[in-house]
Amino acid sequence: MHSATMVLKRPATPHPENTNWSVDDVEALLGLPLMELVFRAAEIHRQFFDPTKIQLSTLVSIKTGGCPEDCGYCPQSVHHDTPVADQPMMTVDEVVDAARQAKANGAGRFCMGAAWRGPKDADLQKTLEMVREVKALGLETCATFGLLREGQAEQLKNAGLDYYNHNLDTAPDKYADIIQTREYEDRLDTLGKVRKAGLSVCCGGIVGMNETRTDRAGLIAQLANLDPQPESVPVNNLVQVVGTPLQNAERLDWTEFVRTIAVARITMPASYVRLSAGRREMDEATQALCFLAGANSIFYGDKLLTTGNPDVVADQALMSKLDLQAL
């Protein structure tokens, strides 16, 4: 057993790990006996993190609905007939109030999401003020505004943004089955702009979209081969929303989700691995096994963009049962 005082800290060089994972290598890890896989992941987790600590992020949708992209999982797309209506952007005061409440509830990072293909200059100027005001509260700041143009990442950085979220969503070979309005390379291009600006990267994907295990291996390999690797890796379990093309997708077995978390930890040992969308549908035991397998971050409180998220009281109760503490 490792006591909290014996746990190794994050290395001075933040990402010394392997960035040359083949899909076959990752798929072989996914195929290990489940308990052996979880054990290996737990061992690696303890080399880089205190296993009793969880990073808490709160995500708020500052601009909901009306997105021109056709992502098959997303109820905010104008291409899908869903209950999510196009709504105006929140005001700066509304966003700051939400951030202040998130901090009071124990969140250390506040994430702002907007349903855009990418921010127009006028929209970006409004978000820069939001970033400055949220940063002034003493919170880490994160944004997910879609594809960025030249210079926009630098503006966000100068306003005080810490992290930019831009998920790869799925494996390269699977991408066209999910999204037709942009290319996989568009995603990588924005990630390059984010890194060039000196921002930290939050980048993960979604499982449960009728993909194969090989597809999941392809997603993890892509993430693990980013150099440097993402500081945060959100792993989303598809929330099926009526009106989206994936509303009847076959549900991913919980053991496969745990395997995904464990392999993300093994291949990206110094990254925060976050339980994201779909966590409300997971029972406490499944979440506990995910934490054992290396998950050490959650989206906490409020709605997760347009789908439900466990409330603060439920999360605090679960963390108490598992003797987990917020970073």
C-alpha positions in Angstrom: 0.0 0.0 0.0 1.1 3.6 -0.7 0.3 6.2 1.8 -0.5 9.7 0.5 2.9 10.9 1.6 4.6 8.2 -0.4 3.0 9.1 -3.7 5.3 10.5 -6.3 4.6 14.0 -7.5 4.2 15.0 -11.2 7.6 15.0 -12.8 9.4 18.2 -13.5 9.3 17.4 -17.2 5.5 17.2 -17.5 5.2 14.7 -20.3 8.2 12.3 -20.5 6.0 9.4 -21.6 5.8 7.3 -24.7 4.1 9.2 -27.7 4.5 6.3 -30.1 1.6 4.1 -29.4 0.3 1.9 -32.2 -3.4 1.0 -32.5 -2.5 -2.6 -32.1 -0.6 -1.9 -28.9 -3.5 0.0 -27.4 -6.0 -2.7 -28.4 -3.8 -5.3 -26.8 -4.1 -3.3 -23.5 -7.9 -3.1 -23.9 -8.0 -6.8 -24.2 -6.2 -7.6 -21.0 -8.2 -9.4 -18.2 -10.1 -6.6 -16.6 -8.8 -6.9 -13.1 -5.2 -7.1 -14.4 -5.7 -4.0 -16.5 -7.2 -2.0 -13.6 -4.3 -3.1 -11.4 -1.7 -2.0 -13.9 -3.4 1.3 -14.4 -3.7 1.9 -10.6 0.0 1.2 -10.2 0.9 3.8 -12.9 -1.6 6.3 -11.5 0.1 6.2 -8.1 3.5 7.0 -9.7 2.2 10.3 -10.9 -0.7 11.4 -8.7 -2.1 11.1 -5.2 -5.0 8.6 -5.6 -7.0 10.3 -2.9 -7.3 13.6 -4.8 -9.8 14.5 -7.5 -9.7 17.6 -9.7 -13.1 19.2 -9.9 -14.3 21.2 -12.9 -17.6 22.9 -13.6 -18.8 23.3 -17.2 -21.4 25.9 -18.2 -22.8 26.5 -21.6 -22.5 30.2 -22.3 -24.1 29.9 -25.7 -26.5 27.0 -26.3 -28.0 25.6 -29.5 -27.9 26.7 -33.1 -24.6 25.1 -34.0 -24.0 24.7 -37.7 -22.0 21.5 -37.3 -23.7 18.2 -37.8 -22.0 16.1 -35.0 -24.2 13.0 -34.7 -24.1 12.9 -30.9 -25.0 16.6 -30.3 -28.5 17.9 -29.6 -27.2 21.5 -30.2 -26.8 21.0 -34.0 -29.3 22.8 -36.3 -29.2 19.6 -38.4 -31.1 17.6 -35.8 -34.6 17.9 -34.5 -34.0 18.0 -30.7 -35.6 19.7 -27.7 -32.5 22.1 -27.5 -33.5 25.5 -28.8 -31.1 28.2 -30.0 -30.5 30.6 -27.1 -28.6 33.9 -26.8 -25.2 34.1 -25.2 -25.1 34.5 -21.4 -24.1 37.9 -20.1 -20.7 38.4 -18.4 -22.5 38.9 -15.1 -24.4 35.6 -15.5 -21.2 33.7 -16.2 -19.4 35.3 -13.3 -22.3 34.4 -11.0 -22.1 30.8 -12.2 -18.4 30.7 -11.7 -18.7 32.2 -8.2 -21.2 29.5 -7.3 -18.9 26.8 -8.8 -16.0 28.0 -6.6 -18.2 28.1 -3.5 -19.1 24.4 -4.2 -15.5 23.4 -4.4 -14.7 23.5 -8.1 -11.1 24.5 -9.0 -11.7 25.0 -12.7 -14.5 26.7 -14.6 -15.1 25.7 -18.2 -17.1 27.8 -20.7 -18.6 26.1 -23.7 -20.3 27.6 -26.7 -22.2 26.0 -29.6 -20.2 27.5 -32.5 -18.2 26.1 -35.4 -15.7 28.7 -34.2 -16.0 32.1 -32.5 -16.6 35.2 -34.6 -14.5 38.2 -33.6 -17.4 39.9 -31.9 -18.3 36.8 -30.0 -14.7 36.3 -29.0 -14.5 39.8 -27.5 -17.3 39.0 -25.2 -15.8 35.7 -24.1 -12.4 37.5 -23.4 -14.1 39.6 -20.7 -15.7 36.5 -19.3 -12.3 34.8 -19.1 -10.8 37.8 -17.4 -13.6 38.1 -14.8 -13.6 34.3 -14.0 -9.8 34.3 -13.7 -10.0 37.2 -11.2 -12.1 34.9 -8.9 -9.1 32.7 -8.5 -10.3 29.8 -10.7 -8.5 28.0 -13.4 -10.2 28.9 -16.7 -11.1 26.6 -19.6 -13.0 27.3 -22.9 -14.4 25.2 -25.7 -15.5 27.5 -28.5 -14.8 25.2 -31.6 -12.3 25.8 -34.3 -9.9 28.7 -33.8 -8.5 31.1 -36.4 -5.1 32.6 -36.4 -4.5 34.9 -33.4 -7.6 33.8 -31.4 -5.8 31.4 -29.2 -3.3 34.2 -28.3 -6.1 36.5 -27.4 -7.6 33.9 -25.1 -4.2 33.3 -23.5 -3.6 37.0 -22.9 -7.1 37.3 -21.3 -6.1 34.7 -18.7 -7.3 31.4 -20.2 -5.5 28.4 -18.9 -7.0 25.5 -20.9 -8.6 25.1 -24.2 -10.8 22.1 -24.8 -11.0 20.6 -28.3 -11.9 16.9 -28.4 -10.8 14.5 -31.1 -14.2 12.8 -30.5 -13.3 9.4 -32.1 -10.7 7.5 -34.1 -9.6 9.0 -37.5 -11.2 6.1 -39.4 -14.5 6.6 -37.6 -14.7 10.3 -37.7 -16.6 10.7 -41.0 -19.3 8.4 -39.7 -20.0 10.9 -36.9 -19.3 14.3 -38.4 -19.4 15.5 -42.1 -19.2 19.3 -41.7 -15.5 19.4 -40.8 -12.4 17.3 -41.2 -10.3 15.5 -38.6 -7.4 17.7 -39.7 -9.4 20.7 -38.7 -9.3 19.4 -35.1 -5.6 18.9 -35.1 -5.0 22.3 -36.7 -6.8 24.0 -33.8 -4.9 22.0 -31.2 -1.7 23.2 -32.9 -2.8 26.8 -32.6 -3.6 26.2 -28.9 -0.2 24.8 -28.2 1.5 27.5 -30.2 -0.2 30.1 -28.0 1.1 28.4 -24.8 -2.3 27.2 -23.6 -2.7 23.9 -21.9 -4.8 21.3 -23.8 -7.9 19.5 -22.7 -8.6 16.9 -25.3 -10.5 13.6 -25.2 -13.3 11.9 -26.9 -16.6 10.0 -26.8 -17.2 6.3 -26.5 -20.5 4.4 -27.1 -21.1 5.7 -30.6 -21.4 2.3 -32.2 -17.6 2.1 -32.5 -15.6 -1.1 -32.3 -12.9 -1.7 -29.7 -10.4 -1.1 -32.5 -12.0 2.3 -32.9 -11.6 3.0 -29.2 -7.9 2.0 -29.5 -7.5 4.3 -32.4 -8.9 7.2 -30.4 -6.6 6.6 -27.4 -3.6 6.1 -29.7 -4.3 9.5 -31.3 -4.6 11.2 -27.9 -1.5 9.5 -26.5 0.6 10.3 -29.6 0.0 14.0 -29.3 3.3 15.6 -28.3 3.1 16.9 -25.7 0.2 14.8 -24.5 -3.0 16.7 -23.3 -2.9 17.9 -19.7 -6.6 16.9 -19.4 -8.3 14.0 -21.1 -12.1 14.0 -20.8 -13.7 10.6 -21.5 -17.3 10.9 -22.4 -19.8 8.1 -22.5 -22.5 8.9 -25.1 -25.7 10.4 -23.7 -28.3 9.4 -26.2 -30.6 12.3 -27.0 -33.8 11.9 -29.0 -33.6 13.5 -32.4 -29.8 12.9 -32.9 -28.6 10.3 -35.3 -27.1 8.4 -32.4 -30.2 8.3 -30.3 -30.4 4.5 -30.7 -26.8 3.7 -30.5 -26.0 0.4 -28.7 -25.1 1.2 -25.1 -21.5 0.5 -24.2 -21.1 -2.1 -21.5 -19.8 -0.5 -18.2 -16.7 -2.8 -18.2 -15.7 -1.5 -21.6 -15.9 2.0 -20.3 -13.7 1.1 -17.3 -11.2 -0.5 -19.7 -11.1 2.8 -21.7 -10.3 4.7 -18.5 -7.6 2.3 -17.5 -5.9 2.4 -20.9 -6.1 6.2 -21.0 -4.2 6.2 -17.7 -1.6 3.7 -18.8 -0.9 5.5 -22.1 -1.2 9.1 -20.7 0.2 8.7 -17.2 0.8 12.3 -16.4 -2.6 13.6 -17.7 -5.7 14.2 -15.7 -8.3 11.7 -16.9 -11.8 13.1 -16.5 -15.1 11.3 -16.1 -17.3 13.6 -18.3 -20.6 13.2 -20.1 -22.6 10.1 -19.2 -21.5 10.0 -15.6 -25.0 10.5 -14.3 -26.0 7.2 -15.9 -23.2 5.4 -14.0 -23.8 3.8 -10.7 -21.5 4.6 -7.8 -19.6 1.3 -8.0 -18.7 1.8 -11.7 -17.5 5.3 -10.9 -15.4 4.0 -8.0 -13.8 1.4 -10.3 -13.0 4.2 -12.8 -11.3 6.1 -10.0 -9.3 3.0 -9.1 -8.3 2.6 -12.7 -6.9 6.1 -12.9 -9.7 8.7 -13.4 -8.8 11.7 -11.2 -11.0 14.4 -12.5 -14.8 15.0 -12.9 -17.2 17.5 -14.2 -18.9 18.6 -11.0 -22.3 20.2 -10.5 -24.5 22.2 -12.9 -25.5 20.9 -16.3 -22.9 19.4 -18.6 -23.7 21.7 -21.6 -27.1 20.3 -22.5 -27.2 17.0 -20.7 -27.6 16.3 -17.1 -24.7 16.0 -14.6 -24.8 14.6 -11.1 -25.6 17.4 -8.6 -23.1 18.7 -6.1 -24.7 17.0 -3.1 -24.5 13.6 -4.8 -20.9 14.1 -5.8 -19.9 15.2 -2.4 -21.6 12.2 -0.9 -19.8 9.8 -3.3 -16.4 11.4 -2.6 -17.0 11.1 1.1 -17.8 7.4 0.7 -14.6 6.8 -1.3 -12.5 9.1 0.9 -11.6 11.3 -2.0 -10.7 14.9 -1.6 -10.8 17.9 -4.0 -7.5 19.2 -5.2 
